Amino acid sequence: MAVLTRGRRAIAFVGIVGLALAGAACSSKSGSNTDQNSAECAPYKAYQGHEGTVTIYSPIRDVEADQMQAAWKKFSDCTGIKIDYEGTGEFEAQIQVRVDGGNPPDLAMFPQPALMERFVKSGKVKEAPAKVKELADKGWSKDWVNYGTINGKFYGAPHSSNVKSFVWYSPKFFKDHGYAIPKSWDEMIALSDKVAASGVKPWCAGVESGDATGWPATDWMEDVILRDQGPDIYDQWVKHQIPFNDAKIVAATDRVGSILKNEKYVNGGYGGVKSITTTAFQEGGTPIRTGKCAMHRQASFYSAMWPKDTKIGEDADVYAFYFPPIDPGKGKPVLVAGEFVGAFADRPEVQAVQQFLATPEYANLRAKQGPFTSANKGLDTANNSTPIEKLSVQILQDPNTVARFDGSDLMPAAVGAGTFWKGMVDWLNGTDTKTTLDRIEASWPK
């Protein structure tokens, strides 16, 4: 949260649709009279000859779902493959109900690699076709391909992605007060102290997200562990090769607490520390617009959460800067998230859709429809509509970027989407660090 997905990302991506939290089901039909031999259908010739219906189930809803379906409409028209799409805000729970009940979709967009792995281990998800693996190897970095690989076999190519390592701010507020963009953690803390001394809370936050309440705080943890301990320790923590209550994780948690549990720093526009747990994540950063807080750590998808009249850019109402490093020697890691397209069926028409969704052509068509970020190397930023999208894609495509997937999405669901979320809420509400991490550690499946 992955809300939205992650329970979380599903919610977050949903933000693109105006924060509507109701699930929506829709379908993309190829009921047109398109001549499949026409010039406009030439790009889809390799996918023709496999007419049929393919069902797709995903956490992506509303406006974003409409934009996604518009991106594959020509593919559907030119191949005769009808795509029945359904988006839901209850993806994590309902995909398990459907699959376990014998009614799986043909394709699913998994926001959590660990959830896809659950179905791989039960023999339900099919290994990706060789052409999809070839497209993934060419289009994404090794890190991204590895997240779709389980026990040495490739199952799911990435779909959309987002960069989580951003801090949102008001360029005008910074300019009016002579504040510079911090380039290190120490500079960010010094700036926070300066803002606090002026009578403004330097930080605002919100982690309320329905059943997924707490996920934004886990993102804080993941970003700081990456910076405080480095990617190797991060990987060990995610895989439970070191315990959740290891001294290194305790230190990183307390570093997060130096901001989120600091009454002098939070919660601008809403109250004290405890108000973070009752403030909706969608509204967490809005006090920036009224000068009641200076900074809000949240992902690239937060661009969809601002009021409709908000302009985003370096000289606009709001913008974002890279969440700065703690130890420059550990590089500039980036916390990321996204969905992976897994298949429960291997009929020719299903594999054709799965292959098309892994192409740079689809990524560019999707970006032209509206806000969309992908780590696909073939995505041309000229097709991205907002500055944050362009900046995110540049970061994702940079060969020097050390990308690490959202840790809670890689952990067993009972922890990543359970005790970790809840534990962070309890922690913000006053539970000490040791007790919080001990409880999460004790919940890890044996």
N, C-alpha and C positions, 0 to 999 in steps of 0.2 A: 502499500500500500502500500503494499501495495495495498483508497477507496477506492478507495475507491476500490481498487482492485482490491486488492487486498481488501477484501472487503473494502479496502480503502480505495484502491485505485478505481475500482468500479465507480466509486462515488466521485472520485476526483475527476475522472475523465468525464463523468456525467456533468461536471461543472460546466463543461463546454456547452452544455445544453441549457444553460440558464438555471443550474442548480436544481432542476426538477429531480425529485428523488423517487418518482414512480417509475416502475419498469415499463418498457415498451416493446412490443413485438411487431416486426414488420418484415416485408419480403421484397426481394428484387426479382422481377419477372422478365422473361425474355419473350414477351408476347408481341414484339414488333414484327414488321415485315422486312426487316433488314436483309439485304442481299449478302449472304455470307461470302460471296465471291467478289464483292465490290472492293475498291481500293481502300475504303475506310476500315474494312475488316481484314486487310492483309496482315496487320501486326498480330492477329489472333489465329492465323491459319494453323499454327502448330498445335492449337488446343481443340481444333474442330474434329468432329467425328465421334463425339462421346456425349450425345444429348442425354439429358436426364435431369433429375432434381437433386441438389446438394443442400443439406441443412447445415447452418452455422449457428452456434450458440456462443454468446459472448457477454462480458460485463459492459460493453460499450452501448450507450443508449442515446435516444433523443436526437438532437441536432447532429452530434458527431456520428451517430449511426446512419442518419440520412446522407451525410457527406461521404461516408465510407461506401454506401450502396451506390451512390452516384458515380463513384470512382470505378466500380466494376460493372456498371450497366452496359457499356459498350462490349466488354468481354462477354457478358451474358447474351446480348443481342447477336453477336457475331459467332457464337459457338452453339447456341441453342440450349445451353446449360442454364436451367433455372436455379436461382439461388434463393432459398427460403431462409431469411435471417431473423434471429430473435435475440434481443438484448434484454438483460435483466440486472437489477440491482442486487439480486440474491444469487449471483453466479456460483460463488464458492459452495454454498449449501445445496443449491438445486442441481448442479452438475453431478454431484454425488448421488442425489436421489434418482436422477434420470438414468445414470449409468448403472447403478446398482439395481434399478428396477427393470433393466433390460430395454431401455428406450434412449440410447445415447444419440447425440447429434452426429452427423458425418464428420464435421470439423468443430473444434472448440478453440477459442482464443484464451489461453490460460495466462492470467496475470501473475500466477505464482508457479515457478518451475517445480516447487515441491509438490504442488497439487497434481501437476501433470505426471510427476514421477510416481505418485500413488497409483495412478491408472496404468502406467507402464509396468509396474511391478505386478499388478493383477492380470496382466496380459491383455488389457482392453485397448490401449493406444497402439496404433500400428507404427512400425519403423518408417521414417520418411523415405520417399522414393529417391533414387540416386540423383535425379535431376534437381530435386529440392536441396539435397545436401550440397551439390555442386554450386547452386546459386547462393546458398548460405556461406560457403567457404569463400566465395568471391565477393559477396556483398557486405559481410560483417567481419569484425575483428574476431580473433580466436576466443577472447573472453565471452563474447556474445554467443558464438557457436557452442562453446562449452556448456552454457546454461541450458541449451536444448539437447544436450548429449547426456545419456544415462547409461552407465555400465558399458561405455565404449561405443554405444550405438546412437545415431542421431534421430531424434523424434520430432522436433519442432523448430521451424525457422522463426526468427523474431518478427513481430509486426510493428506496432508503434512503440516508441520509447519516450522516456522523459528524463530530464536532468534534475536531480533533487538538490544538488549542492549550490543553491542560490540564496541570496539574501535580498529581499525586496526593500526599496527605499523610495523617497521622494527626491528627485534631483533638485527641485526648487528649494526644499527644506534644507538640503545639504549646502546648496549654493548660498542661500540667505544667511546661513550660520557659519559659513567658511569651513565646513567639514569636508575632509578628503575621503575617498574610498579606501578603506583599510586593505592593506596587502598582506597582513599577517594576523594571527590570533591576538597577539599582544597589542597591535594597533587597533583591533576591533574592540578590545576591552578598554583601552585608553579612550576611544571614542565614546563608548558606552558610559564611562565615568563622566566625561565632559557633558554629554547630553543630560544625564541624570542631574548633574549639578545645576543645569539650566532650569530645572523644574519640569522637564518632559521625561516620561518613561522611555528609555532607549529601545525597549523591546515590547512587542505585542505577540500573542500566540493564542491558538485555540486548538483543542484536541478532541472536542466532542464530534462524534460521527456515528450516531446511532449504535448499532451492534458492533461497529468497528472503532468505538471511542478509544483513543489512546495512541492510534497509529502515528500521528505526527510527532509524538514524543519519541517513538522508536526510531524515526528518521533522524532526529537530533542525535540520538545515541550512535547510530550507525555512522553518520557523518563525522562525529567527533572521534570515535574509535579508529576510523580510517586515518584521521589526522594525528591523533595522539599516539597510536601504536603502530600504524602502518598497515598496508594491505595483507602482509603475511599473517600477522596476528589476527586481523579481521577475518581472514579465511578460516583460521583455526577455531575462532570463536563461533562462526556460523556453523561449522561442521561438528561442533562440540568436542573438538580435540583439546580444548582447554575449557574448564567449567565456566558457567555463566557468572559465577561469583569469584572468578580469578582476580587477583590483586590488580591486574592490568585493566580489567573491565570496571572494577571499583573506582580506579583512578579516573577513567574516562567518564564514568557516570557522575562523579563529583564535579568534573569539569563542566559537564552539561548543567549541573545544578548551580554552578557559579553564575549562570545566567538565568535559567528558568525558575530556580528556587530563591532568587535574589529579589526581595521585596523592593529594593531600590531600582531594579531594572524592569520589572514586569508588574502588571499586565496593562500596558498603555491603552486607555480607552475603556477598560472593562473592570478594573479593580486590582486585587492583589494576586498572589501566586495561585491560590485555589480557584480563582475565576477562570484560569486556563482550561480546567477540566469541564467547565460548563459553557465555554464559548465555542460555537460551531467552527470547525476548521475553515469552512468557506468564508467566514466573517473575521477570521483571526487577524488578517492584515489590514482590514479596511480603515482603522484609526490613523493609518499613515496619511490618508487623504485629508484628514482634518488636523494634522499636526499633533495628534495626541500620542504618537509613538514614532520612532525613527526607523526601526528595522523589523523585518519579519522573515524568518528563515522558512522557505517553502519552495516547492518544486516549480519547474517551468510551467506545468499545467495550471498553476495558480493565476496565470494571465487571464483565464476564463472566469475567475471568481470576482474580479473587480466590478464595480458598478458599470453599467453600460456606457456611460459617458466618459469613462476613464481612457486616457490616451497613454500608450506605453512606448517608451523610448528614452534615450539618453537625455533629451531636453524636454521630456513630456511630464505627465502627472506622476507616473511611477516607472521604475525600471529595476533591474536587479544586477548585483555583482556576484562574482564567484565567492563562495564561502571560503575564506582564506585558510591557508595551511597553518598548522601549529609548529611543525618542525620541517623547515624547507628541505632537510635532508631526506625526508620521506616522500618527496615529490608533491605533485598536485593531483591527488586522487579525486575521482568523481563518483558520487553515489547515483545509480541509475535504476530505472524500473521499466517495465514494458510487458507486452503480451507475447506468447509463443503459440503458433498455430499447430495444434496436434490433431491427429486423425483417428477416428474410431472405425473408419471404413476405408477400404482400399480399391473401390470401384474406379474405373478409368476416369469418369467425370469428376470424382472426388479428388483424385490425384491431379487432374488438370487445374482445378481451382486452387488447390494447395500450392501447386507450382507457380501459378500466376501471382498469388499473394506474396511470393518470395522474390519477385522480380523488381528491379529498379524502376521499370515502367509503371508498375502499380504504385510504388511509393511516390513517384512524381505526379501521377494522376490524382492520388489521394491528397497530396499537398496542395494541388490547385483548387481543390474543393473547399478548403478551409483549414484552420489551424491543425497542424500535424507535424510531429517530430519523429524522426527515425534515425537509427545509427547506420542505415544502409548507405554504403559508400557511393552509390549511384544517385542518391537524392541530390538534386540541384537546388541550392538555397534560394535561387531566383524564384522558385515556385513556392517558397514559404512566405506567408502574408504578414507576419509580425516580427519585430526586432528580436524578441525573446526566442522565437522559433529558430531564426537564423543563427543566433548566438549558440543555442543548444545544439543544433546540427553541426556547427563548426567544432564545438567541443567534442561531440560524439565521434566525428570523423577524424579528429586529430590523432595521428598515429602515436603521439606521445602521451595521450590520455590513458591513465590507469583506471579503468572502469570497474566498479564493483557493484553487483546487483544488490538491491534492497535485501538486507540480511534476514528480516522477518519473513520474507517471501520464500526464502530458501530453507528455513527451519521447519521442523515438523509443525503441522497446523495447530496442534494443541498448545504449542509454545508461541510460534511466530504470530499466529492470529488469535491467540488465547491469553496465556499467562503473561506474555511480554506486554501486550496491549494493556491488560488490566493492571499489571504491576506498575507500569509507568503512571497510570492514573492514581493509584494508591500512593506512589512516591511523591507526585505533585501535591497530593492532599495531606502529606505529612509523614508518611512512613519513611524510615531511614534507609539509606542505601544498602547496607548489609542485609537487613531483613528482606528488602525488596528482591535483591539478587539471589539470596538464599532460597526464597520461595520459587522463583523462576527456575533455578537450577534443580530443585527438587521435583519440578513438574516435567522435566525432560524425559521422554519415553525411554524405558530401559531396553 
